[in-house]
Amino acid sequence: MRIPADLHGHSRLRALGPSSAAIPASEALRAGIGAGIGLAAAAGLALLIAPELWLGIYLIAPFGATSVLIFAAPNSPLAQPWPAIVGNTVSALAALLVCRMVANPLVAVPAAVGLAIAVMGLCRATHPPGGAVAMTVAIGADTIAPMGMGFAFLPVMAGTMLLVGIAVLYAHASNERKLVMP
């Protein structure tokens, strides 16, 4: 008696595999080097202007996530300049607004991320690292809130703009022609 393949679970397990095609090693290396360069510059900016070292280090996490998108998946709608820059910026603004109204971090963190997602959607600027920006702001509210709404522009917007600019230049320099960014 023959047992169908899906009863063995093979077809179900296959569905857990990667949905995208494998990329050449040279492309993976190109994206990794570009992200390293961009992240080093953005991290340098964040560390330079952060009032406390931990804050600059925490900002590196959302910048790292942005780097994955803009260097390794530059054609994704989530990796374009508008969603990257505006998404991260409005996420910081949303979180700062929440933190002004809610002191308890157990409430502020999920509320900040939820509001950030809603605002990014309304601005047509959905950028997943924006959730990490909002979470970073809410977790560090004691230090970040006194900096005011300007925190969303410097270091968040400035750092994201720096990353996007480096991604564009790096794509042209490394002959990445598939890039949608201008």
ChimeraX attribute file (.defattr): number of C-alpha atoms within 10 A of each C-alpha:
attribute: neighborCount
match mode: 1-to-1
recipient: residues
	/A:1	3
	/A:2	4
	/A:3	7
	/A:4	9
	/A:5	10
	/A:6	10
	/A:7	9
	/A:8	10
	/A:9	10
	/A:10	11
	/A:11	11
	/A:12	12
	/A:13	10
	/A:14	10
	/A:15	9
	/A:16	8
	/A:17	8
	/A:18	8
	/A:19	8
	/A:20	6
	/A:21	6
	/A:22	8
	/A:23	9
	/A:24	9
	/A:25	9
	/A:26	9
	/A:27	13
	/A:28	14
	/A:29	12
	/A:30	18
	/A:31	25
	/A:32	16
	/A:33	14
	/A:34	25
	/A:35	26
	/A:36	16
	/A:37	17
	/A:38	26
	/A:39	25
	/A:40	16
	/A:41	16
	/A:42	28
	/A:43	22
	/A:44	16
	/A:45	18
	/A:46	24
	/A:47	20
	/A:48	13
	/A:49	13
	/A:50	19
	/A:51	13
	/A:52	12
	/A:53	12
	/A:54	12
	/A:55	18
	/A:56	20
	/A:57	14
	/A:58	19
	/A:59	22
	/A:60	21
	/A:61	17
	/A:62	22
	/A:63	27
	/A:64	19
	/A:65	17
	/A:66	27
	/A:67	29
	/A:68	20
	/A:69	22
	/A:70	29
	/A:71	27
	/A:72	21
	/A:73	16
	/A:74	23
	/A:75	15
	/A:76	12
	/A:77	17
	/A:78	21
	/A:79	26
	/A:80	22
	/A:81	24
	/A:82	19
	/A:83	22
	/A:84	28
	/A:85	25
	/A:86	22
	/A:87	30
	/A:88	34
	/A:89	27
	/A:90	26
	/A:91	33
	/A:92	31
	/A:93	26
	/A:94	27
	/A:95	31
	/A:96	27
	/A:97	18
	/A:98	24
	/A:99	25
	/A:100	13
	/A:101	9
	/A:102	16
	/A:103	14
	/A:104	12
	/A:105	17
	/A:106	11
	/A:107	13
	/A:108	25
	/A:109	24
	/A:110	17
	/A:111	20
	/A:112	30
	/A:113	25
	/A:114	17
	/A:115	20
	/A:116	31
	/A:117	23
	/A:118	15
	/A:119	18
	/A:120	23
	/A:121	14
	/A:122	10
	/A:123	14
	/A:124	14
	/A:125	26
	/A:126	26
	/A:127	28
	/A:128	21
	/A:129	23
	/A:130	30
	/A:131	26
	/A:132	23
	/A:133	31
	/A:134	33
	/A:135	25
	/A:136	22
	/A:137	31
	/A:138	32
	/A:139	20
	/A:140	17
	/A:141	22
	/A:142	13
	/A:143	15
	/A:144	22
	/A:145	18
	/A:146	12
	/A:147	14
	/A:148	13
	/A:149	16
	/A:150	16
	/A:151	20
	/A:152	24
	/A:153	17
	/A:154	17
	/A:155	22
	/A:156	28
	/A:157	21
	/A:158	18
	/A:159	26
	/A:160	27
	/A:161	19
	/A:162	18
	/A:163	30
	/A:164	25
	/A:165	16
	/A:166	21
	/A:167	25
	/A:168	21
	/A:169	14
	/A:170	20
	/A:171	21
	/A:172	12
	/A:173	9
	/A:174	12
	/A:175	10
	/A:176	15
	/A:177	8
	/A:178	10
	/A:179	18
	/A:180	14
	/A:181	16
	/A:182	8
